[in-house]
Amino acid sequence: MRQIVLDTETTGLEPREGHRIIEIGCVELIDRRLTHNNFHQYLQPDREIDAGAEEVHGISNAFLADKPRFAEIAERFVQYIEGAELIIHNAPFDVGFLDHELRLWRKDVPAIADLCEVTDTLVMARKLHPGQRNGLDALCKRYSVDNSHRELHGALLDAEILADVYRAMTGGQVALHLGGDPLEETGSEARLQHRGRIDPNRPRLRVVRADAAACEAHAERLAAIAAASSDGCLWLREENG
């Protein structure tokens, strides 16, 4: 399963007003694991950056003066994302800008939704945590994802943080601490990996068998479940073969 966690920075808020992408950051996950095969590119927008936008990301026109234009990296970018699932926070914003840039590059190029499946983590977060703040910073706090190094927005940095948040939202822990270095694993993957580390020379486990009283209590509990459920009791069906 190939997933690309993606973020962009732009000159402003609305592509229909001529605003452009100035940074693309992508983090690749294969089977939910970071591969470090990332895509990162600053872009020359050929227009001024709004003052409000520059306050958010800190990227200036002077910094972008020698950077390539989107058309120069478009084919490489499309090849990188094509066929993957894109993971984006507030996807309509980034996808709207990407579709705009692709149309400026080539009229016949497919839209992002035709190139990739798109998953919006903001929509996911609102379903999981209705009525709460679900911005990236709020999710970092909720899922204990370290974003202390994030002073300004940056496409690659935000994509890296979102990758950790997404894995925490959908699969539990993204780091497992067992007295050593953190493991870059999801919780279930780490637990499976660590099963193989049990000492094979450990003492045999003591088996405690249920006595008659425990068996009777168990049978009464199953009968109560069967009586309370319109579908009966699954354990009783299994015990009866």
N, C-alpha and C positions, 0 to 999 in steps of 0.2 A: 504494500500500500504506500504510494508516494503522495506526500502532502507538502505543500509549499505555504509557509506562513509569510504573509506579505504585508508591507506597509509602504506608504508613499508620503512625501512631503511636497508641498505645492506653493505656488506664488500667491494663492488666494483661495477662496472658497467655491468659485463657480466657473467651470470650464466654458459655459456658454458666454461668459464675459471675457473670454480670452485667456483665462488663467491656465497655467501649465504645470506639469510635474517637474520638480527639480531634484528629487532623490527617490530612488527605488531600492528597497531592502527586502531580500527574500532569504528565508531559512528553510532548508530542506529537511524533511523527516521521512525516513523509510521505516515502515512498521513502527511508527511513533518514536523512533530513535533519531537523535541529531546526527547528521552525516558530515556536517561542516562543509558541504558542497553548496555554499551560499552564493547568491547573486546580489551585488551591491554596485550602484552606479549613481553618481551625481550628474546632473544634466543642465546644459545651458538653455534657458527658457526663451531667450530673445524678447524679454519684456521685464519690466520692473517688478520686484517682489513687494507686495503690500507690507506696510510697516507692521500691521498686526500679525501677519504671518511670520515675519522675520523675528518678532518677539517670541513666538512659539518655538521655532526651530533653530534660530540663530544663524541661518544660512544667508549670506549676502550675495548680491550680484557680482561684487568684486571677486569673491571666492569662486563663483561659477564661470567666470569669464573665459577660462581655457578648457572648460569641460565639453564633452561631446553633446550633440543634439540628439533628441530621441530617435530620429530617423537613422542615426549611425549605429545605434545599439538595438534597434527594434527587432531585427531578425534573430539575434542571439537571445533576446529576452523571450520572444515567442517560443523558440525551441526549448528554452529552459522550463517554461511553465506548461507547455502543451500536454494535455492528458492527465495532469495532476489535479488533486483537490486543493483549491486555494482556501486558506484559513485567514480571514480578514476581520478585523474589528471595525464595525460600521462599514460593511462592504459596499453599499451603494455609493459612498463617497469615493473610495479608491477605484472601484470598477468604472464609475462614471468618468473619472479622469483618464484611466487607462484606455477605455473605449474611444475617448476623444483623441488621445494621442495616436492610437492605431489608425483612426480614420484620417487624420492629418498625414500620416505616413503613407497609407495605401487605401484606396477606396474599397478594394475587394477583400480586405483582410477580415476574417471572422471576428465577431464580438468575443469578449472574454468569456461570456457564458457559453459560447459555442466551442471554445477551446478547452475549458476547464469546468469542473464542478466547483461551485462557490459555497463556502460555509461561513456564515456571519456569526462571530462569537458574541457580538452585542445582542443579537436576537436570542442566542442560547442563554446568555447571562440573564436577560430579562425574564425568560421562562423559569429559570432556576431560582432567581431572586427577585420576584416581582415587588415593585414599590421601593426598591433599594437603589443606591448609586451603583452603576455598572460600567463606569469608565475604567480604563486600563489601570490607573493608580488604585482605584477602589478594589478592583479584582485582585491586584497584587497583595493588598493588605488582607483581603478575605482568605486568599489561598496561601498566604505566607510565602509569596514569591519576592525575592530581594530585588528591589528597583532603586536602591539607595544611590546608585551611580547615575541615575537618570535626572540630570539637571534641566536639560532641554529635550524636546522631542527630536528624534532622529529615526529615519526609516529602518535602518538595519538594527539599531538598538531596540526600537519598539517591536520589531519582528521577533528578535531574540527573546524579549520579555514575554510577548504574546505566546510564543511557542511553549514556554513553561506554564503560563496560565492555562492555555488550552489543554495541555496534558493533565494538569491538576483538575480542571473542570470535568474532564471526560474519563479519567482513569486513575485518580488518586494521586499519590505522591509522585514527584519528579526527582526527588533525591532521597536516598535511604542512608541513614547514619547508623553504623554499627560499631562505633568506636574507632573507625578508620576514616578514610577519605570518603566524601559523598559519592554515591554511584549515580551515573547518568542513566537512570532507568525509571520507568513507571513503577508504581507500587507492585502490581501483579507480576511484572517481569522480574523485578528484583527478588520477590519472594520465591519465585520458581527457581531462580538462579541459586539462591542460598539454600534451598533444600539439599543440594548435593554436597554441602559443607558439613553435614552432621557427622560426628566422629563415628566411624564404623565399629570401633572397639568399645563403645559405650556399654554400660550394663543393660541387660535385657529389661524391657519395660514389664512391670508387674501387671498382670491381667486380673481385674476384679470382676467377678461374674455376679449378675443380679441374683438376689435370693428370692424366695417365694413371695415375700411381701412386696418387693419392688416390682416383680412381674405382674402381680395382681393390680398394683397401682397403675402400672403402664397400661394394662388392658382396660381399666376403668377410664383412663384418660382418652384412649382411642375411641371407646364407645361414646363418650361425651362429645368428642369431635364429630363422630359420624352422625349423632343425633342433631347436632347444631348446624350441620352443613347439608345443603340440598344436593350436593354432589357426593356425599358420603365421605369417607376417610381414605385418603390415598394409601396410608401405611397399611390399613386393613386389607385393601385390594392387593397390595404387593405381598403381604404375608400369606394371603389365601391363594396366591399363585395366579 
